[in-house]
Amino acid sequence: MAGRRGVAGGALDWAGIRRRVEEAGRALAAGPALSPGKARELLEQRAAALARPPAEPPREGGVEALTFTLGEEVYALESRYVLEVFRPADLARLPGAEPPLAGVTAWRGELLLVLDLRPVPGAKTEPVVGPKLVVALGDERPAFGLVADGVRGIVRLEAGDIGLLPEGPGVAREYLRGMTGGAVLVLDAPALLRRYGAAT
């Protein structure tokens, strides 16, 4: 017969097929039975996950910075550019050098150019006689050092902490990112490295 595909015994048992499909659906929905031990383990895992404190959201735009004093000013410098803070044995003058170039000193068997940033923000320029400290800076290698009177420590600076510099003569803005609410001058390390790193 052309109207039906071959089925032994004639018509299909639609009621039986529907019953088997429903039984299979109920079995799939029930899933495999859990042993008491497995159920307890799953409950303990869920309880531990609920008790875990929420992860702190990542802080974006902030940097870790070294703060140091020089004269009456406090500076902040991104710490990833700081290689070392050391006490120099001596500082040799560079004849005819223009500020902020102060001289050179020996560091780890090499000569390191030293900058005195006091002229940069417009503070009084005083001759550097045996700087107390030098902050060695660099990216992949030592580039130069900065004169410092003392180190305050490491702070976290968020992008919103850095405001505009006050107006006034003598402020070399190309080397400063801005000023914090606590009057800390934030140095622009990449700008300093571009300008004076090539001289080493």
Contacts in CASP RR format, 6 or more apart in sequence:
PFRMAT RR
TARGET T0000
AUTHOR 0000-0000-0000
METHOD contacts of the structure
MODEL  1
MAGRRGVAGGALDWAGIRRRVEEAGRALAAGPALSPGKARELLEQRAAAL
ARPPAEPPREGGVEALTFTLGEEVYALESRYVLEVFRPADLARLPGAEPP
LAGVTAWRGELLLVLDLRPVPGAKTEPVVGPKLVVALGDERPAFGLVADG
VRGIVRLEAGDIGLLPEGPGVAREYLRGMTGGAVLVLDAPALLRRYGAAT
4 10 0 8 1.000
34 42 0 8 1.000
59 158 0 8 1.000
60 159 0 8 1.000
61 158 0 8 1.000
61 159 0 8 1.000
62 156 0 8 1.000
62 157 0 8 1.000
62 158 0 8 1.000
62 159 0 8 1.000
63 78 0 8 1.000
63 79 0 8 1.000
63 80 0 8 1.000
63 156 0 8 1.000
63 157 0 8 1.000
64 78 0 8 1.000
64 79 0 8 1.000
64 80 0 8 1.000
64 154 0 8 1.000
64 155 0 8 1.000
64 156 0 8 1.000
64 157 0 8 1.000
65 76 0 8 1.000
65 77 0 8 1.000
65 78 0 8 1.000
65 79 0 8 1.000
65 154 0 8 1.000
65 155 0 8 1.000
65 156 0 8 1.000
65 157 0 8 1.000
65 186 0 8 1.000
66 76 0 8 1.000
66 77 0 8 1.000
66 78 0 8 1.000
66 79 0 8 1.000
66 82 0 8 1.000
66 85 0 8 1.000
66 135 0 8 1.000
66 151 0 8 1.000
66 153 0 8 1.000
66 154 0 8 1.000
67 74 0 8 1.000
67 75 0 8 1.000
67 76 0 8 1.000
67 77 0 8 1.000
67 151 0 8 1.000
67 152 0 8 1.000
67 153 0 8 1.000
67 154 0 8 1.000
67 155 0 8 1.000
67 184 0 8 1.000
68 74 0 8 1.000
68 75 0 8 1.000
68 77 0 8 1.000
68 85 0 8 1.000
68 133 0 8 1.000
68 135 0 8 1.000
68 146 0 8 1.000
68 148 0 8 1.000
68 149 0 8 1.000
68 150 0 8 1.000
68 151 0 8 1.000
68 152 0 8 1.000
68 153 0 8 1.000
69 75 0 8 1.000
69 148 0 8 1.000
69 149 0 8 1.000
69 150 0 8 1.000
69 151 0 8 1.000
69 152 0 8 1.000
70 116 0 8 1.000
70 117 0 8 1.000
70 118 0 8 1.000
70 146 0 8 1.000
70 147 0 8 1.000
70 148 0 8 1.000
70 149 0 8 1.000
70 150 0 8 1.000
71 118 0 8 1.000
71 123 0 8 1.000
71 149 0 8 1.000
72 123 0 8 1.000
73 118 0 8 1.000
73 121 0 8 1.000
73 123 0 8 1.000
73 185 0 8 1.000
74 152 0 8 1.000
74 183 0 8 1.000
74 184 0 8 1.000
74 185 0 8 1.000
75 117 0 8 1.000
75 184 0 8 1.000
75 185 0 8 1.000
75 186 0 8 1.000
75 187 0 8 1.000
76 155 0 8 1.000
76 157 0 8 1.000
76 180 0 8 1.000
76 184 0 8 1.000
76 185 0 8 1.000
76 186 0 8 1.000
76 187 0 8 1.000
77 135 0 8 1.000
77 137 0 8 1.000
77 146 0 8 1.000
77 186 0 8 1.000
77 187 0 8 1.000
77 189 0 8 1.000
78 187 0 8 1.000
78 189 0 8 1.000
79 154 0 8 1.000
81 137 0 8 1.000
81 138 0 8 1.000
81 139 0 8 1.000
81 189 0 8 1.000
81 193 0 8 1.000
82 135 0 8 1.000
82 136 0 8 1.000
82 137 0 8 1.000
83 136 0 8 1.000
83 137 0 8 1.000
83 138 0 8 1.000
83 142 0 8 1.000
84 107 0 8 1.000
84 135 0 8 1.000
84 136 0 8 1.000
85 133 0 8 1.000
85 134 0 8 1.000
85 135 0 8 1.000
85 136 0 8 1.000
85 148 0 8 1.000
85 151 0 8 1.000
86 107 0 8 1.000
86 133 0 8 1.000
86 134 0 8 1.000
86 136 0 8 1.000
87 132 0 8 1.000
87 133 0 8 1.000
87 134 0 8 1.000
88 105 0 8 1.000
88 106 0 8 1.000
88 107 0 8 1.000
88 114 0 8 1.000
88 130 0 8 1.000
88 131 0 8 1.000
88 133 0 8 1.000
88 134 0 8 1.000
89 105 0 8 1.000
89 106 0 8 1.000
90 105 0 8 1.000
90 106 0 8 1.000
90 130 0 8 1.000
91 102 0 8 1.000
91 103 0 8 1.000
91 104 0 8 1.000
91 105 0 8 1.000
91 114 0 8 1.000
91 128 0 8 1.000
91 129 0 8 1.000
91 130 0 8 1.000
91 131 0 8 1.000
92 103 0 8 1.000
92 104 0 8 1.000
92 105 0 8 1.000
93 102 0 8 1.000
93 103 0 8 1.000
94 101 0 8 1.000
94 102 0 8 1.000
94 103 0 8 1.000
94 104 0 8 1.000
97 103 0 8 1.000
99 116 0 8 1.000
99 119 0 8 1.000
99 120 0 8 1.000
99 125 0 8 1.000
100 115 0 8 1.000
100 116 0 8 1.000
100 117 0 8 1.000
100 118 0 8 1.000
100 119 0 8 1.000
100 120 0 8 1.000
101 113 0 8 1.000
101 114 0 8 1.000
101 115 0 8 1.000
101 116 0 8 1.000
101 196 0 8 1.000
102 114 0 8 1.000
102 115 0 8 1.000
102 116 0 8 1.000
102 128 0 8 1.000
102 131 0 8 1.000
102 147 0 8 1.000
103 113 0 8 1.000
103 114 0 8 1.000
103 128 0 8 1.000
104 111 0 8 1.000
104 112 0 8 1.000
104 113 0 8 1.000
104 114 0 8 1.000
105 111 0 8 1.000
105 112 0 8 1.000
105 114 0 8 1.000
105 134 0 8 1.000
106 112 0 8 1.000
107 134 0 8 1.000
107 136 0 8 1.000
107 142 0 8 1.000
108 142 0 8 1.000
110 142 0 8 1.000
112 134 0 8 1.000
112 136 0 8 1.000
112 142 0 8 1.000
112 144 0 8 1.000
112 145 0 8 1.000
112 200 0 8 1.000
113 143 0 8 1.000
113 144 0 8 1.000
113 145 0 8 1.000
113 196 0 8 1.000
113 197 0 8 1.000
113 199 0 8 1.000
113 200 0 8 1.000
114 128 0 8 1.000
114 131 0 8 1.000
114 134 0 8 1.000
114 144 0 8 1.000
114 145 0 8 1.000
114 146 0 8 1.000
114 147 0 8 1.000
115 144 0 8 1.000
115 145 0 8 1.000
115 146 0 8 1.000
115 147 0 8 1.000
115 192 0 8 1.000
115 196 0 8 1.000
116 128 0 8 1.000
116 131 0 8 1.000
116 146 0 8 1.000
116 147 0 8 1.000
117 146 0 8 1.000
117 147 0 8 1.000
117 175 0 8 1.000
117 187 0 8 1.000
118 124 0 8 1.000
118 125 0 8 1.000
118 126 0 8 1.000
118 147 0 8 1.000
119 125 0 8 1.000
120 171 0 8 1.000
120 172 0 8 1.000
120 175 0 8 1.000
120 176 0 8 1.000
121 170 0 8 1.000
121 171 0 8 1.000
121 172 0 8 1.000
121 176 0 8 1.000
121 185 0 8 1.000
122 169 0 8 1.000
122 170 0 8 1.000
122 171 0 8 1.000
122 172 0 8 1.000
128 147 0 8 1.000
131 147 0 8 1.000
131 148 0 8 1.000
132 148 0 8 1.000
132 149 0 8 1.000
132 150 0 8 1.000
133 147 0 8 1.000
133 148 0 8 1.000
133 149 0 8 1.000
133 150 0 8 1.000
133 151 0 8 1.000
134 145 0 8 1.000
134 146 0 8 1.000
134 147 0 8 1.000
134 148 0 8 1.000
135 145 0 8 1.000
135 146 0 8 1.000
135 148 0 8 1.000
135 151 0 8 1.000
136 142 0 8 1.000
136 144 0 8 1.000
136 145 0 8 1.000
137 143 0 8 1.000
137 144 0 8 1.000
137 145 0 8 1.000
137 146 0 8 1.000
137 189 0 8 1.000
137 192 0 8 1.000
137 193 0 8 1.000
138 144 0 8 1.000
138 193 0 8 1.000
138 197 0 8 1.000
139 193 0 8 1.000
142 200 0 8 1.000
143 193 0 8 1.000
143 196 0 8 1.000
143 197 0 8 1.000
143 200 0 8 1.000
144 192 0 8 1.000
144 196 0 8 1.000
144 197 0 8 1.000
144 199 0 8 1.000
144 200 0 8 1.000
157 180 0 8 1.000
157 186 0 8 1.000
161 180 0 8 1.000
161 181 0 8 1.000
162 177 0 8 1.000
162 178 0 8 1.000
162 179 0 8 1.000
162 180 0 8 1.000
162 186 0 8 1.000
163 178 0 8 1.000
163 179 0 8 1.000
163 180 0 8 1.000
163 181 0 8 1.000
164 178 0 8 1.000
164 179 0 8 1.000
165 171 0 8 1.000
165 173 0 8 1.000
165 176 0 8 1.000
165 178 0 8 1.000
165 179 0 8 1.000
165 185 0 8 1.000
166 179 0 8 1.000
174 188 0 8 1.000
174 191 0 8 1.000
174 195 0 8 1.000
175 187 0 8 1.000
175 188 0 8 1.000
175 191 0 8 1.000
175 192 0 8 1.000
175 195 0 8 1.000
176 185 0 8 1.000
176 186 0 8 1.000
176 187 0 8 1.000
176 188 0 8 1.000
177 186 0 8 1.000
177 187 0 8 1.000
177 188 0 8 1.000
178 185 0 8 1.000
178 186 0 8 1.000
179 185 0 8 1.000
179 186 0 8 1.000
180 186 0 8 1.000
END
